[in-house]
C-alpha cells in the first residue's frame, strides 16, 4: 500500500511514497557516481603511497571507502534531501513529518541502510509489504522517500 501525505516538497498537494523500482533506479545512478568517486579516492591513495598498490582486503582502505560512501549520501541528503540519482528519478528523502533531515537522522539512516545491503536487499523489499511503503532504514530513521510531482513545462 502506498501512503500519501503532505510534504514540504509539495505543500499544496500530496506526495506518494516512492516505490521499489524508482528507488533502485536512483540507487543505480548513485552507484555509478560513487564508483567514480571511489576511483578518484583510490588514485589519490596510490599517489600518496608512491605508486604502490593497496593490498587486497586492507582494512584501512575499506574503511576509507565506507566513509566516502557515507559522506556522499549524507551530504547529498542534507543539501535538499536528494542524491544525484534521486534528482534524476524525482524522489526526495525527508523526515516522516515532511521536514528536512538533520545530520543525526542522515547518519542513522545510512547505518540502517547498511543492514539492507547486508540482508541482500530484504530491507528495501520490505516496502512491498509495509503498510506505509517504508523500508527498514526509513522505519529506523523515521524518514520516507517521496515521489516529487512532475515539473510543469
C-alpha positions as CSV (number, residue, x, y, z in Angstrom):
1,X,0.0,0.0,0.0
2,X,1.3,3.5,-0.9
3,X,0.7,6.2,1.6
4,X,0.0,9.8,0.6
5,X,0.9,12.6,3.0
6,X,1.6,16.4,3.0
7,X,5.2,17.2,2.3
8,X,7.4,20.2,2.5
9,X,8.4,19.4,-1.1
10,X,4.8,19.8,-2.3
11,X,2.9,21.7,0.5
12,X,-0.2,22.2,-1.7
13,X,-0.7,18.6,-2.6
14,X,0.1,15.1,-1.5
15,X,3.2,13.1,-2.4
16,X,3.2,9.4,-2.8
17,X,5.9,7.2,-1.2
18,X,8.4,6.2,-3.8
19,X,8.3,2.6,-4.9
20,X,11.0,0.0,-5.1
21,X,11.7,0.4,-8.9
22,X,12.2,4.1,-8.7
23,X,14.4,3.7,-5.7
24,X,16.5,1.0,-7.3
25,X,16.9,3.2,-10.5
26,X,18.1,6.1,-8.4
27,X,20.4,3.9,-6.4
28,X,21.9,2.6,-9.7
29,X,22.7,6.1,-10.8
30,X,24.2,6.9,-7.5
31,X,26.3,3.7,-7.5
32,X,27.8,4.8,-10.9
33,X,28.7,8.2,-9.4
34,X,30.0,6.7,-6.2
35,X,32.2,4.3,-8.2
36,X,33.8,7.2,-9.9
37,X,34.4,9.0,-6.6
38,X,35.9,5.8,-5.2
39,X,38.3,5.6,-8.2
40,X,39.4,9.1,-7.6
41,X,40.0,8.4,-3.9
42,X,41.9,5.3,-4.9
43,X,44.1,7.3,-7.3
44,X,44.9,9.7,-4.5
45,X,45.7,6.9,-2.1
46,X,48.0,5.3,-4.7
47,X,49.8,8.6,-5.4
48,X,50.2,9.1,-1.6
49,X,51.7,5.6,-1.4
50,X,54.3,6.5,-4.1
51,X,52.6,4.3,-6.7
52,X,52.4,1.2,-4.5
53,X,49.1,-0.6,-4.9
54,X,46.8,-1.2,-1.9
55,X,46.8,-4.8,-0.8
56,X,43.5,-6.7,-1.2
57,X,41.5,-6.6,1.9
58,X,43.3,-3.8,3.6
59,X,41.0,-2.7,6.4
60,X,42.0,1.0,6.5
61,X,41.4,1.3,2.7
62,X,38.0,-0.4,3.1
63,X,37.0,1.9,6.0
64,X,38.1,4.9,3.9
65,X,35.8,3.8,1.0
66,X,32.9,3.2,3.5
67,X,33.4,6.7,4.9
68,X,33.4,8.2,1.4
69,X,30.1,6.4,0.7
70,X,28.6,7.7,3.9
71,X,29.8,11.2,3.2
72,X,28.5,11.1,-0.3
73,X,25.0,10.0,0.7
74,X,24.6,12.0,3.9
75,X,26.0,15.3,2.5
76,X,23.6,14.9,-0.5
77,X,20.6,14.2,1.8
78,X,21.5,17.3,3.9
79,X,21.5,19.5,0.8
80,X,17.9,19.3,-0.4
81,X,17.2,15.7,0.5
82,X,18.4,14.2,-2.8
83,X,21.4,12.5,-4.3
84,X,22.0,13.0,-8.0
85,X,20.2,9.7,-8.8
86,X,17.3,10.8,-6.6
87,X,17.1,14.1,-8.6
88,X,17.0,12.2,-11.9
89,X,14.2,10.0,-10.7
90,X,12.3,12.8,-8.9
91,X,12.3,11.4,-5.5
92,X,13.3,13.1,-2.2
93,X,14.3,12.0,1.3
94,X,12.6,13.7,4.2
95,X,11.5,13.0,7.8
96,X,8.1,11.5,8.1
97,X,6.9,14.8,9.4
98,X,7.8,16.3,6.0
99,X,10.8,18.3,7.4
100,X,14.3,18.2,6.1
101,X,16.6,15.6,7.7
102,X,19.4,16.6,10.0
103,X,22.9,15.1,10.5
104,X,21.8,12.6,13.2
105,X,19.0,11.3,11.0
106,X,21.3,11.0,8.0
107,X,23.8,9.1,10.0
108,X,21.2,6.8,11.4
109,X,19.6,6.2,8.0
110,X,22.9,5.4,6.4
111,X,23.8,3.0,9.2
112,X,20.4,1.3,8.9
113,X,20.8,1.2,5.1
114,X,23.9,-1.0,5.7
115,X,21.5,-3.6,7.2
116,X,19.6,-3.6,3.9
117,X,22.8,-4.2,1.9
118,X,23.9,-6.9,4.3
119,X,20.5,-8.6,4.1
120,X,20.8,-8.7,0.3
121,X,18.0,-6.2,-0.2
122,X,15.4,-7.5,2.2
123,X,15.2,-4.1,3.9
124,X,14.3,-2.5,0.7
125,X,11.9,-5.1,-0.4
126,X,10.2,-4.7,3.0
127,X,8.4,-1.6,1.5
128,X,6.3,-4.0,-0.6
129,X,4.6,-5.3,2.5
130,X,4.9,-2.3,4.8
131,X,1.5,-0.5,5.3
132,X,3.2,2.9,4.7
133,X,5.6,1.8,1.9
134,X,8.7,2.3,4.1
135,X,11.9,0.4,4.1
136,X,13.8,-0.9,7.2
137,X,16.1,2.2,7.1
138,X,13.1,4.5,6.7
139,X,11.4,2.9,9.7
140,X,14.6,3.0,11.9
141,X,15.5,6.6,11.0
142,X,11.9,7.9,10.9
143,X,12.2,9.0,7.3
144,X,10.4,8.4,4.0
145,X,11.3,8.8,0.3
146,X,8.6,10.5,-1.7
147,X,7.9,10.9,-5.4
148,X,8.0,14.6,-6.4
149,X,5.4,16.0,-8.7
150,X,6.2,16.4,-12.4
151,X,7.5,19.8,-13.3
152,X,5.3,22.0,-15.4
153,X,6.8,22.6,-18.8
